Amino acid sequence: MSAIITLSLLAILVLYLGLFNAKKALLPISLLGLGATLVLYLIEWGKDAEPLYSGMVLFDHFAVAFSVLCVFVTVLIFLLSKDYFDKASTHVAEYYALIMFSLTGALLVVSFHNLAMLFIGIEIMSVALYILAGIRKRDFASNEAALKYFLMGAFSTGFLLFGIALLYGASGSFDLAEIKNYVVNNPQTVSPLFYAGILLLIVGLAFKVGAAPFHFWTPDVYDGAPILITTFMSTVVKAAAFAGFLRLFYFCFVPLQDFWMPVLLVMTIITLFVGNITAIVQQSFKRMLAYSSISHAGYMLFAIIAIGPASAGSVLVYAGAYSLASVVAFGSLIVVKRATGSDHFEAFNGLAKKNPYLSLALTVAMLSLAGIPLTAGFIGKFMMFSGVLADYQVLLVVLAAINAAMGIFYYFRVIVAMYFKPIDRDQIVLTGQYKTVLLLAVLITLALGVYPACVAGLV
């Protein structure tokens, strides 16, 4: 809990620094605070995990591993933020503070042990993002993104709260251990209210992770929000939401798998096809990444469909691979759009000739997102497919393989543009921070692709 308290105080400190116009201190202090948060979480790793604060939170290996992933990805995003926020607004401190408040909510989501804390974490994470999505007040696309995100977020919160209320009405508790005991002790006499609560929770959480048919806010919000905010939403927020999704279902609802698994199976198939088919026809690189994030939500749902002891490791590897590749992809988009003024695929034409380092990093990211061997993305997909095959969901694996082939098509469009469509263009100058982020992300992506067990076995 000390890590979450430290992060909350850090966000308030950053606001005060902004009040006194200490702009140059914002990024160093933010990175220093996030580093301290990482250290505090690593200290938690060796301790015996027990529910704290009357059973509200539990910092077990699952929570610590996903928290470290979220904080580390946020560090990479902050490294990309140098000069980015300065060009967007004169009030830079608000960006850093709101991202850290949202990160605080994400850390609560991955470590909740009480449904009330799940709701609080989701709301802290979401409310800050409603503001960040529309922080460019003179940009109509940003305004539209914020409005859609707020309306859909409020709508999904209603489903989530109603589901939590029904679970409480049936089991008499918000505590996960008590809910689990209710399910285990009443295998044949579970209240119909409880079943209805599970369905409503699925709807509410599907909104948060961007799974179809509750995905319709995702493309416009990701496209309209500033690129770095989109990066944060598509990595940290998605990873935290899936961790919370998995934690709830693995801890409480496994005995009722025959009831909710068919619902998730249908949602997964719809999510895969909607995400991939719509991504194929996009001409904007940013919008393609937005639609592809929907398809990746479908792949991560595999771990919940085939829920078991290996699910947590599978989601951790997949979320890590997807997050690192997305950071590289969106970071590359920032510098390319800054140089060309466009986020279409044509903006990447001939990039390899003038910027081989940037092109190589983006190529590795695209290969990882497409699931090509020797990358973390391949290992993530392999673990997801293996888990589903163990449950004899052969049809789902066949459909997923078809969708993976679609993904290869639209991810390779960027590689083809960079290497096989030469054009006379100027060289893009990369700062030291960008080079560091690209190098770290690529090295970890390749290391995970070769040695996945070092991460998968942690949880």
C-alpha positions in Angstrom: 0.0 0.0 0.0 3.0 2.3 0.5 3.5 2.3 -3.2 0.0 3.5 -4.0 0.3 6.2 -1.2 3.6 7.3 -2.7 2.2 7.6 -6.1 -0.8 9.6 -4.9 1.4 12.1 -3.0 3.6 12.3 -6.1 0.7 13.4 -8.2 -0.2 16.1 -5.7 3.4 17.3 -5.6 3.5 17.6 -9.4 0.4 19.8 -9.3 2.2 22.1 -6.8 5.3 22.2 -9.0 3.0 23.3 -11.9 1.5 26.0 -9.7 5.0 27.5 -9.1 5.9 27.1 -12.8 8.7 24.6 -12.2 8.3 23.0 -15.6 11.8 21.7 -15.9 11.4 19.7 -12.7 8.1 18.0 -13.6 9.6 15.1 -15.7 12.6 14.3 -13.5 10.6 14.3 -10.3 7.8 12.2 -12.0 10.3 9.6 -13.2 12.0 9.6 -9.8 8.7 9.0 -8.0 7.7 6.2 -10.4 11.1 4.6 -9.8 10.5 4.8 -6.0 7.1 3.2 -6.6 8.7 0.3 -8.5 11.2 -0.3 -5.7 8.4 -0.3 -3.1 6.5 -2.9 -5.2 9.6 -5.1 -5.5 10.0 -5.0 -1.7 6.4 -6.2 -1.5 7.3 -9.3 -3.6 9.1 -11.1 -0.8 6.4 -10.5 1.8 3.6 -12.9 2.8 0.4 -11.6 1.1 -2.6 -11.0 3.3 -5.7 -8.8 2.7 -5.2 -5.4 4.1 -7.5 -2.7 5.4 -10.4 -5.0 6.4 -9.8 -7.1 3.3 -10.0 -4.3 0.8 -6.7 -4.9 -1.1 -4.4 -7.9 -1.5 -0.8 -7.4 -2.7 0.0 -11.0 -3.8 2.4 -11.9 -6.6 -0.4 -11.4 -9.2 -1.0 -7.8 -8.0 2.7 -6.9 -7.7 3.6 -8.4 -11.2 0.8 -6.5 -13.0 1.5 -3.3 -10.9 5.2 -3.4 -11.9 4.2 -3.8 -15.6 1.8 -0.8 -15.4 4.4 1.4 -13.6 7.2 0.4 -16.0 5.1 1.2 -19.1 4.1 4.5 -17.6 7.8 5.3 -17.2 8.3 4.6 -20.9 5.4 6.9 -21.8 6.7 9.7 -19.6 10.1 9.4 -21.4 8.3 9.9 -24.6 6.5 13.0 -23.2 9.4 15.3 -23.2 8.5 18.3 -25.5 5.2 16.6 -26.4 3.1 18.1 -23.7 4.9 21.5 -24.0 3.6 21.8 -27.6 0.1 20.9 -26.6 -0.5 23.2 -23.6 1.2 25.8 -21.4 -0.1 23.9 -18.4 2.0 20.7 -18.4 1.7 19.7 -14.8 -1.9 18.7 -15.3 -1.0 16.0 -17.8 1.6 14.4 -15.5 -0.7 14.6 -12.4 -3.8 13.2 -14.2 -1.8 10.3 -15.7 -0.4 9.4 -12.2 -3.9 9.6 -10.7 -5.2 7.3 -13.4 -2.2 5.0 -12.8 -3.2 4.9 -9.1 -6.6 3.7 -10.0 -5.1 1.1 -12.2 -2.9 -0.2 -9.4 -6.0 -0.5 -7.2 -7.8 -2.4 -9.9 -5.1 -5.1 -10.1 -4.9 -5.5 -6.3 -8.6 -5.3 -5.2 -9.9 -7.9 -2.7 -13.3 -6.3 -2.3 -15.8 -5.3 -5.0 -16.1 -1.8 -3.6 -12.4 -1.3 -4.1 -12.7 -2.6 -7.7 -15.3 0.1 -8.4 -13.2 2.8 -6.7 -10.1 1.8 -8.7 -12.0 1.8 -12.0 -13.5 5.2 -11.3 -10.2 6.8 -10.3 -8.6 5.3 -13.4 -11.4 6.5 -15.7 -12.3 10.0 -14.4 -8.7 11.2 -15.0 -8.8 9.8 -18.5 -12.1 11.6 -19.3 -10.2 14.8 -18.7 -7.1 13.7 -20.5 -9.0 12.6 -23.6 -10.5 16.0 -24.1 -7.6 18.1 -22.7 -7.1 19.8 -26.1 -10.0 22.2 -25.7 -9.7 23.7 -29.2 -9.6 20.3 -30.9 -13.0 19.0 -31.9 -11.8 15.4 -32.2 -10.4 15.6 -28.7 -13.7 17.1 -27.4 -15.7 14.3 -29.2 -13.4 11.7 -27.7 -13.9 13.0 -24.2 -17.7 13.2 -24.5 -18.0 9.7 -25.9 -15.6 8.2 -23.3 -17.5 10.0 -20.5 -20.9 8.9 -21.7 -19.9 5.3 -22.4 -17.9 5.1 -19.2 -20.8 6.3 -17.1 -23.1 3.8 -18.9 -20.8 0.9 -18.3 -20.4 2.0 -14.6 -24.1 1.6 -14.2 -23.9 -2.0 -15.4 -20.9 -2.7 -13.1 -22.6 -1.2 -10.0 -25.8 -3.0 -10.7 -23.9 -6.3 -11.1 -22.0 -5.7 -7.8 -25.3 -4.9 -6.0 -26.9 -8.2 -7.2 -23.8 -10.1 -6.1 -24.1 -8.5 -2.7 -27.8 -9.2 -2.5 -27.2 -12.9 -3.2 -24.0 -13.5 -1.1 -24.3 -10.8 1.5 -20.8 -9.5 1.1 -18.5 -7.5 -1.2 -15.4 -9.5 -0.1 -14.0 -11.9 -2.7 -13.4 -14.6 -0.1 -17.0 -14.5 1.2 -18.4 -14.5 -2.4 -16.2 -17.5 -3.2 -17.4 -19.3 -0.1 -21.0 -18.6 -1.1 -20.4 -20.2 -4.5 -18.5 -23.2 -3.1 -21.0 -23.9 -0.3 -24.1 -23.5 -2.5 -23.2 -25.2 -5.8 -26.8 -26.2 -6.6 -28.7 -23.4 -4.9 -27.0 -20.3 -6.2 -29.5 -17.4 -6.4 -30.7 -16.2 -9.8 -29.7 -12.7 -8.6 -26.1 -14.0 -8.5 -26.2 -15.2 -12.1 -27.7 -11.9 -13.3 -24.9 -10.1 -11.4 -22.3 -12.1 -13.2 -23.8 -11.1 -16.6 -23.9 -7.5 -15.7 -20.3 -7.6 -14.5 -19.3 -9.1 -17.8 -21.0 -6.2 -19.6 -19.4 -3.5 -17.4 -15.9 -5.0 -17.6 -16.2 -5.6 -21.4 -16.8 -1.9 -21.8 -13.6 -1.2 -19.9 -11.4 -3.6 -21.9 -13.0 -2.6 -25.2 -14.4 -6.0 -26.1 -17.2 -6.3 -28.7 -20.1 -5.7 -28.8 -19.3 -3.0 -26.2 -16.3 -1.7 -28.2 -18.0 1.1 -30.1 -16.4 3.9 -28.1 -12.8 2.7 -28.6 -11.9 3.8 -32.1 -13.2 7.3 -31.8 -11.7 7.9 -28.4 -8.3 6.4 -29.2 -8.3 8.4 -32.5 -9.4 11.7 -31.0 -7.3 11.7 -27.8 -3.7 13.0 -27.9 -1.3 10.2 -29.0 0.4 9.8 -25.7 -2.9 9.6 -23.9 -4.0 7.0 -26.4 -0.8 5.1 -25.6 -1.6 5.1 -21.9 -5.2 4.0 -22.5 -4.3 1.2 -24.8 -1.5 -0.2 -22.6 -1.7 0.5 -18.9 -5.5 0.9 -18.7 -6.2 -2.2 -20.8 -3.7 -4.4 -18.9 -5.1 -3.3 -15.5 -8.7 -3.9 -16.6 -7.9 -7.4 -17.8 -6.0 -8.1 -14.6 -9.0 -7.1 -12.6 -11.3 -9.1 -14.9 -9.2 -12.2 -14.5 -8.7 -11.7 -10.7 -12.5 -11.6 -10.1 -13.4 -14.5 -12.3 -10.6 -16.8 -11.2 -11.1 -16.1 -7.5 -14.9 -16.3 -7.4 -16.6 -17.7 -10.4 -14.7 -20.8 -11.6 -17.3 -23.2 -10.2 -19.9 -21.5 -12.4 -17.8 -21.6 -15.5 -20.4 -23.6 -17.5 -22.8 -20.6 -17.1 -20.6 -17.7 -18.1 -18.1 -19.3 -20.4 -20.4 -19.6 -23.5 -21.2 -15.9 -23.1 -17.5 -14.9 -23.2 -16.9 -17.4 -26.0 -19.4 -15.6 -28.3 -18.0 -12.2 -27.2 -14.5 -13.3 -28.0 -15.3 -14.5 -31.5 -17.2 -11.2 -32.3 -14.3 -9.2 -30.8 -11.7 -10.9 -33.0 -13.6 -10.5 -36.2 -14.8 -6.9 -35.6 -11.3 -5.7 -34.6 -9.4 -7.4 -37.4 -11.8 -6.8 -40.3 -12.2 -3.1 -39.5 -8.5 -2.7 -39.0 -7.8 -4.0 -42.5 -9.7 -1.2 -44.2 -8.2 1.7 -42.2 -5.9 4.2 -44.0 -4.8 5.9 -40.7 -2.1 4.2 -38.8 -3.4 5.5 -35.5 -7.0 4.3 -36.2 -5.6 0.9 -37.3 -3.9 0.6 -33.9 -7.2 1.5 -32.3 -9.1 -1.2 -34.1 -6.3 -3.7 -33.6 -6.5 -3.1 -29.8 -10.0 -4.5 -30.0 -8.7 -7.7 -31.6 -6.0 -8.0 -28.9 -8.8 -7.7 -26.3 -10.3 -10.8 -27.9 -7.0 -12.7 -27.7 -6.7 -11.9 -24.0 -10.2 -13.1 -23.3 -8.9 -16.6 -24.2 -7.2 -16.7 -20.7 -10.6 -16.2 -19.0 -12.4 -18.7 -21.3 -9.8 -21.3 -20.4 -9.4 -20.0 -16.9 -6.9 -21.9 -14.7 -3.6 -21.6 -12.9 -1.7 -20.7 -16.1 -4.2 -17.8 -17.1 -2.4 -15.2 -15.0 1.0 -15.8 -16.6 -0.5 -15.9 -20.1 -2.3 -12.5 -19.6 0.9 -11.0 -18.0 3.1 -12.1 -21.0 0.5 -11.0 -23.6 -0.3 -7.7 -21.9 3.5 -7.0 -21.5 4.2 -7.9 -25.2 1.2 -5.8 -26.4 2.1 -2.8 -24.2 5.8 -2.7 -25.3 4.9 -3.0 -29.0 2.2 -0.3 -28.6 4.6 2.1 -26.9 7.0 1.7 -29.8 4.2 2.1 -32.4 2.7 5.2 -30.9 6.1 6.7 -30.1 7.1 6.2 -33.8 3.8 7.8 -34.9 4.5 10.9 -32.8 7.8 11.7 -34.5 6.5 10.7 -38.0 3.4 12.9 -37.6 5.5 15.7 -36.2 7.7 15.5 -39.4 5.0 15.0 -42.0 1.8 16.3 -40.4 0.0 13.0 -41.3 -0.8 9.8 -39.4 -1.6 7.8 -42.6 0.4 4.8 -43.8 1.9 6.9 -46.6 3.6 9.0 -43.9 5.9 6.1 -43.3 7.0 5.7 -46.9 10.8 5.4 -47.3 11.4 5.8 -43.6 14.0 3.0 -43.5 16.4 4.8 -45.8 16.7 7.9 -43.6 15.9 6.4 -40.2 17.0 2.8 -40.0 17.1 2.7 -36.2 13.5 4.0 -35.9 12.3 1.7 -38.8 14.0 -1.4 -37.1 12.3 -0.7 -33.8 8.9 -0.2 -35.5 9.4 -3.4 -37.5 10.0 -5.4 -34.3 6.9 -3.9 -32.8 4.8 -4.8 -35.8 6.2 -8.3 -35.9 5.4 -8.7 -32.2 1.8 -7.4 -32.6 1.4 -9.8 -35.6 2.6 -12.7 -33.5 5.8 -13.6 -35.5 8.2 -16.1 -33.8 11.1 -14.8 -31.7 9.0 -11.9 -30.4 7.0 -11.6 -27.2 3.8 -11.3 -29.2 4.3 -14.8 -30.6 4.8 -16.2 -27.2 1.7 -14.4 -25.9 -0.5 -15.8 -28.7 1.0 -19.2 -28.3 0.2 -19.3 -24.5 -3.3 -18.1 -25.2 -3.9 -20.7 -27.9 -2.4 -23.5 -25.8 -4.7 -22.7 -22.9 -7.8 -22.8 -25.1 -6.7 -26.0 -26.8 -6.3 -27.7 -23.4 -10.0 -27.0 -22.9 -10.7 -28.6 -26.4 -12.0 -25.3 -27.9 -10.6 -26.2 -31.3 -13.1 -24.1 -33.3 -12.0 -21.0 -31.4 -8.3 -21.7 -32.1 -9.1 -22.1 -35.8 -11.0 -18.8 -35.9 -8.3 -17.1 -34.0 -5.7 -18.4 -36.5 -7.7 -16.9 -39.3 -7.8 -13.6 -37.4 -4.1 -13.7 -36.8 -3.5 -14.0 -40.6 -5.6 -10.8 -41.0 -3.5 -9.1 -38.4 -0.3 -10.0 -40.3 -1.7 -8.3 -43.4 -2.4 -4.9 -41.9 0.7 -4.8 -39.6 2.9 -5.6 -42.6 1.5 -2.6 -44.4 3.7 -0.4 -42.3 6.8 -2.5 -42.9 6.1 -2.5 -46.6 5.7 1.3 -46.6 9.0 1.8 -44.7 11.2 -0.5 -46.7 9.6 -1.0 -50.2 8.0 2.4 -51.0 11.0 4.8 -51.4 10.4 8.5 -51.3 12.6 11.5 -51.0 12.2 12.7 -47.4 14.1 14.4 -44.6 15.7 12.5 -41.8 13.8 12.5 -38.5 15.9 13.5 -35.5 15.3 11.3 -32.4 16.1 12.6 -28.9 18.0 10.5 -26.4 14.7 9.7 -24.5 13.1 8.3 -27.7 16.2 6.2 -28.5 16.2 4.8 -24.9 12.5 3.9 -25.0 12.8 2.2 -28.4 15.9 0.3 -27.3 14.4 -0.9 -24.0 11.1 -1.9 -25.6 12.8 -3.8 -28.5 15.3 -5.6 -26.2 12.5 -6.7 -23.8 10.3 -7.8 -26.6 13.0 -10.0 -28.1 14.1 -11.3 -24.6 10.5 -12.3 -23.8 10.2 -14.0 -27.2 13.2 -16.2 -26.4 12.8 -16.6 -22.6 9.1 -16.2 -21.7 9.3 -18.5 -18.7 11.1 -15.8 -16.7 7.9 -13.7 -16.7 5.1 -16.3 -17.0 6.3 -18.2 -13.9 6.1 -15.1 -11.7 2.4 -15.3 -11.0 
